[in-house]
Amino acid sequence: MSITMGEIAYTNAKPFFYYLDRQKLLQEGVQFEQDVPASLNRKLEEQKLSGSAVSSFAFGSSIRALSLLPSVCVASVGKVRSILFYSRYPVDELSGRRIALTSTSATSVHLLKIILQEFYQVTEADYQTQTPDPVKMKEQNDAYLLIGDDAIKASWEESDWFQYDLGELWYAHTGLPMVYAVFAVQNDSFQQNESTWTVLYQNFLQSRQKAERDNFTGMAAEYSQQLGGSSAYWQEYFRGLHFTLGTKEQEGLLYYYHLAYKYGYLNEAVESLDILQPGDEVHYLF
């Protein structure tokens, strides 16, 4: 049977996808659907995808129907460089201000709200969801959030506004990594397509390993041509990210879920992560 895997249309998850042999995987029954995180989240919730690289918030929202592929994620310890918050005022002076949120993400939007509420006591703000457009966002708001390639491109431009990196703010106040994306799978799909998921998972690990062994050189050169910026910038960007869901990443993810539940963004507390491990029904992954 075939599976459809969601692929985040941003550079931060590319190490897992860049070196895949897609033609071979197609023969194995794997199809890919690329989209922005918010759309992938919705499609996974509607069971239009067998699995996906999705925002961490999406997994927390559908915890009962999904499991996590082990050892794979997109995270940072400190700066992430692709989730940026611009503000006319210092971050602790935003109560009552108009703040534009990007329409393309769930994890980052809730991360911003959590940071403002938990660490800066910004309990009331006029949040507006907008299509990412730095010029319009700046004209119409007191602050705005950009993610992904939109944020990266904006960071190359001069700005007289305060610029905050949400990964850096999170780490400064928690001392923990922030996990932005995970690889979630429909439980039913795992049971029905064991061998196909095994092949895809192994290919994700191989693509990541090849990107890291290459020091992200090939990826950096390609994205420098496509999106701008120097190859050195892109290498530094990828080296600043963590692509392994280790113990500290899990701790950071659970604390994010704890705060999301505390402030009413999740309807159900997430106290543990259903990560596939050797010895359970999907031991074949290892």
C-alpha positions as CSV (number, residue, x, y, z in Angstrom):
1,M,0.0,0.0,0.0
2,S,1.1,3.6,-0.6
3,I,1.6,6.4,1.9
4,T,1.6,10.1,1.4
5,M,4.2,12.1,3.4
6,G,3.9,15.8,4.0
7,E,7.0,17.9,3.4
8,I,7.5,21.3,4.9
9,A,8.1,23.9,2.2
10,Y,10.8,25.7,4.2
11,T,14.5,25.2,4.2
12,N,14.8,24.2,7.9
13,A,13.6,20.7,7.3
14,K,15.5,20.1,4.1
15,P,18.3,18.0,5.5
16,F,15.8,15.1,5.8
17,F,14.5,15.5,2.2
18,Y,17.4,16.9,0.2
19,Y,19.2,13.6,-0.6
20,L,16.1,11.3,-0.9
21,D,15.9,9.1,-4.0
22,R,12.3,10.1,-4.7
23,Q,11.9,7.9,-7.7
24,K,13.0,4.9,-5.8
25,L,10.7,5.8,-2.9
26,L,7.8,6.2,-5.3
27,Q,8.4,2.6,-6.4
28,E,8.2,1.7,-2.7
29,G,4.9,3.4,-2.5
30,V,5.9,6.7,-1.0
31,Q,4.4,10.0,-2.3
32,F,5.3,13.5,-1.1
33,E,3.1,16.6,-0.7
34,Q,4.9,19.8,-0.1
35,D,3.1,22.7,1.7
36,V,3.6,25.3,4.4
37,P,3.3,24.0,8.0
38,A,-0.2,25.3,8.7
39,S,-1.6,23.5,5.7
40,L,0.2,20.3,6.5
41,N,-1.1,20.5,10.0
42,R,-4.7,20.7,8.7
43,K,-4.2,17.9,6.2
44,L,-2.8,15.6,8.8
45,E,-5.6,16.3,11.2
46,E,-8.1,15.6,8.4
47,Q,-6.3,12.3,7.7
48,K,-5.4,13.5,4.1
49,L,-1.8,12.6,4.8
50,S,-0.4,9.3,6.2
51,G,2.3,11.3,8.0
52,S,4.1,14.5,7.8
53,A,6.9,16.7,9.1
54,V,4.6,19.0,11.0
55,S,4.7,21.8,13.5
56,S,5.2,20.6,17.1
57,F,1.9,22.2,18.1
58,A,0.0,20.1,15.5
59,F,1.3,16.9,17.1
60,G,0.3,18.2,20.6
61,S,-3.2,18.9,19.3
62,S,-3.7,15.4,17.9
63,I,-1.7,13.4,20.4
64,R,-4.0,10.4,20.5
65,A,-4.1,9.7,16.8
66,L,-0.4,10.1,16.0
67,S,3.0,8.7,16.9
68,L,6.5,10.3,16.5
69,L,9.3,8.9,14.4
70,P,12.2,8.6,16.7
71,S,15.4,10.7,16.6
72,V,14.2,13.2,14.0
73,C,13.0,16.8,14.4
74,V,13.9,20.4,13.7
75,A,15.1,22.2,16.8
76,S,17.5,24.8,18.1
77,V,19.4,25.6,21.2
78,G,19.3,29.3,21.2
79,K,19.0,31.2,17.9
80,V,16.9,29.6,15.1
81,R,17.3,32.5,12.7
82,S,14.1,31.7,10.9
83,I,11.5,32.7,13.5
84,L,11.8,36.4,14.0
85,F,9.6,38.9,15.9
86,Y,9.8,42.6,14.9
87,S,8.5,45.2,17.3
88,R,8.3,49.0,17.4
89,Y,8.5,48.7,21.2
90,P,10.6,46.6,23.6
91,V,9.1,43.2,24.0
92,D,7.9,43.8,27.6
93,E,5.9,46.9,26.5
94,L,3.5,45.3,24.1
95,S,0.4,45.0,26.3
96,G,-2.6,46.4,24.4
97,R,-0.6,46.7,21.2
98,R,-1.5,45.4,17.7
99,I,0.6,42.3,16.8
100,A,0.5,40.6,13.4
101,L,0.9,36.8,13.3
102,T,1.9,34.8,10.3
103,S,-0.8,32.7,8.7
104,T,1.7,29.9,7.8
105,S,2.6,28.4,11.2
106,A,1.0,27.1,14.4
107,T,4.1,26.3,16.6
108,S,5.7,29.7,16.2
109,V,2.4,31.7,16.7
110,H,1.8,29.9,20.0
111,L,5.4,30.1,21.0
112,L,5.3,33.9,20.6
113,K,2.1,34.1,22.7
114,I,3.6,31.9,25.4
115,I,6.8,33.9,25.5
116,L,5.0,37.1,25.8
117,Q,2.6,35.8,28.5
118,E,4.9,33.7,30.6
119,F,8.1,35.7,30.5
120,Y,7.1,39.3,29.8
121,Q,3.6,39.5,31.3
122,V,2.0,40.7,28.1
123,T,-1.4,39.3,28.8
124,E,-3.5,41.4,26.5
125,A,-2.7,42.2,22.9
126,D,-4.6,42.7,19.7
127,Y,-3.5,39.7,17.6
128,Q,-4.2,39.8,13.9
129,T,-3.4,36.9,11.5
130,Q,-2.0,38.0,8.2
131,T,-0.4,36.7,5.1
132,P,3.4,37.1,5.5
133,D,4.3,40.6,4.1
134,P,6.8,42.5,6.1
135,V,6.0,45.9,4.5
136,K,2.2,45.6,5.1
137,M,2.7,44.1,8.5
138,K,4.9,47.0,9.6
139,E,2.5,49.6,8.2
140,Q,-0.5,48.1,10.0
141,N,0.8,46.9,13.3
142,D,3.0,47.6,16.3
143,A,4.8,44.3,16.0
144,Y,4.8,41.3,13.6
145,L,6.0,37.7,13.4
146,L,7.7,36.1,10.4
147,I,8.8,32.5,10.0
148,G,10.8,30.3,7.6
149,D,12.2,31.8,4.4
150,D,10.2,35.0,4.9
151,A,12.0,35.6,8.2
152,I,15.4,34.8,6.7
153,K,15.0,37.2,3.8
154,A,13.7,39.9,6.2
155,S,16.7,39.5,8.4
156,W,19.0,40.6,5.6
157,E,17.2,44.0,5.4
158,E,18.0,46.9,7.7
159,S,15.3,47.6,10.2
160,D,14.9,50.3,12.9
161,W,12.6,48.1,14.9
162,F,13.6,45.7,17.6
163,Q,14.3,42.3,16.3
164,Y,13.9,39.2,18.5
165,D,14.8,35.6,17.7
166,L,12.2,33.4,19.4
167,G,14.6,30.5,19.7
168,E,17.0,32.8,21.6
169,L,14.2,34.2,23.8
170,W,13.0,30.6,24.6
171,Y,16.4,29.4,25.6
172,A,17.2,32.5,27.6
173,H,14.2,31.9,29.9
174,T,14.1,28.0,29.9
175,G,17.6,26.8,29.3
176,L,16.0,24.2,27.0
177,P,16.0,23.5,23.2
178,M,12.9,24.5,21.3
179,V,11.5,21.9,19.0
180,Y,9.7,23.5,16.0
181,A,8.8,20.5,13.9
182,V,8.5,16.7,14.4
183,F,7.8,13.8,12.1
184,A,4.3,12.5,13.0
185,V,2.6,9.4,11.6
186,Q,-1.0,8.3,11.7
187,N,-1.2,5.2,13.9
188,D,-3.4,3.4,11.5
189,S,-1.0,4.0,8.7
190,F,1.9,2.5,10.6
191,Q,0.0,-0.7,11.3
192,Q,-1.0,-1.0,7.6
193,N,2.2,-0.1,5.9
194,E,5.1,-1.2,8.2
195,S,7.6,-2.0,5.5
196,T,7.0,1.2,3.6
197,W,7.5,3.3,6.7
198,T,10.7,1.4,7.5
199,V,12.2,2.3,4.1
200,L,11.2,6.0,4.4
201,Y,12.5,6.4,7.9
202,Q,15.8,4.9,7.0
203,N,16.0,7.2,4.0
204,F,15.3,10.2,6.3
205,L,18.2,9.2,8.5
206,Q,20.5,8.7,5.5
207,S,19.6,12.1,4.0
208,R,20.3,13.9,7.3
209,Q,23.6,12.1,7.8
210,K,24.7,12.9,4.2
211,A,23.8,16.6,4.7
212,E,25.8,16.7,8.0
213,R,28.8,14.9,6.6
214,D,28.8,17.3,3.7
215,N,28.7,20.2,6.3
216,F,25.6,21.3,4.4
217,T,27.8,22.5,1.5
218,G,25.6,21.4,-1.4
219,M,22.4,22.6,0.2
220,A,24.0,25.9,1.1
221,A,25.2,26.5,-2.4
222,E,21.8,25.7,-3.9
223,Y,19.8,27.9,-1.4
224,S,22.2,30.8,-1.9
225,Q,21.4,30.8,-5.6
226,Q,17.7,30.3,-5.1
227,L,17.0,32.6,-2.1
228,G,20.0,34.9,-1.9
229,G,22.5,35.2,0.9
230,S,25.9,33.7,0.9
231,S,26.7,30.0,1.0
232,A,28.5,30.7,4.3
233,Y,25.3,32.2,5.7
234,W,23.3,29.1,4.8
235,Q,26.0,26.7,6.2
236,E,25.9,28.7,9.5
237,Y,22.1,28.6,9.5
238,F,21.9,24.8,9.1
239,R,24.7,24.2,11.6
240,G,22.7,26.2,14.1
241,L,19.8,23.8,14.0
242,H,19.4,20.5,15.7
243,F,18.0,17.6,13.8
244,T,18.0,14.9,16.4
245,L,15.1,14.4,18.9
246,G,17.2,13.7,21.9
247,T,16.5,13.7,25.6
248,K,16.9,17.5,26.1
249,E,14.8,18.2,23.0
250,Q,12.0,16.0,24.4
251,E,12.2,17.9,27.7
252,G,12.0,21.2,25.8
253,L,9.0,20.0,23.8
254,L,7.1,18.8,26.8
255,Y,7.7,22.1,28.6
256,Y,6.3,23.9,25.5
257,Y,3.3,21.7,25.7
258,H,2.9,22.4,29.4
259,L,2.8,26.1,28.8
260,A,0.5,25.8,25.8
261,Y,-1.9,23.9,28.0
262,K,-1.5,26.3,30.8
263,Y,-2.6,29.2,28.6
264,G,-5.4,27.3,27.0
265,Y,-3.9,26.7,23.5
266,L,-4.1,23.0,23.9
267,N,-7.3,21.3,25.1
268,E,-5.5,18.4,26.7
269,A,-2.3,18.2,28.7
270,V,0.6,16.4,27.0
271,E,2.6,14.7,29.7
272,S,4.5,12.2,27.6
273,L,5.5,11.7,24.0
274,D,4.5,8.6,22.0
275,I,7.9,8.0,20.4
276,L,8.4,4.7,18.7
277,Q,11.0,2.6,20.4
278,P,12.6,-0.9,20.0
279,G,10.5,-3.6,21.4
280,D,7.0,-2.2,20.7
281,E,4.8,-2.9,17.7
282,V,7.1,-0.9,15.4
283,H,10.5,-2.3,16.4
284,Y,11.1,-3.0,12.8
285,L,12.2,0.6,12.4
286,F,15.5,-0.2,14.0
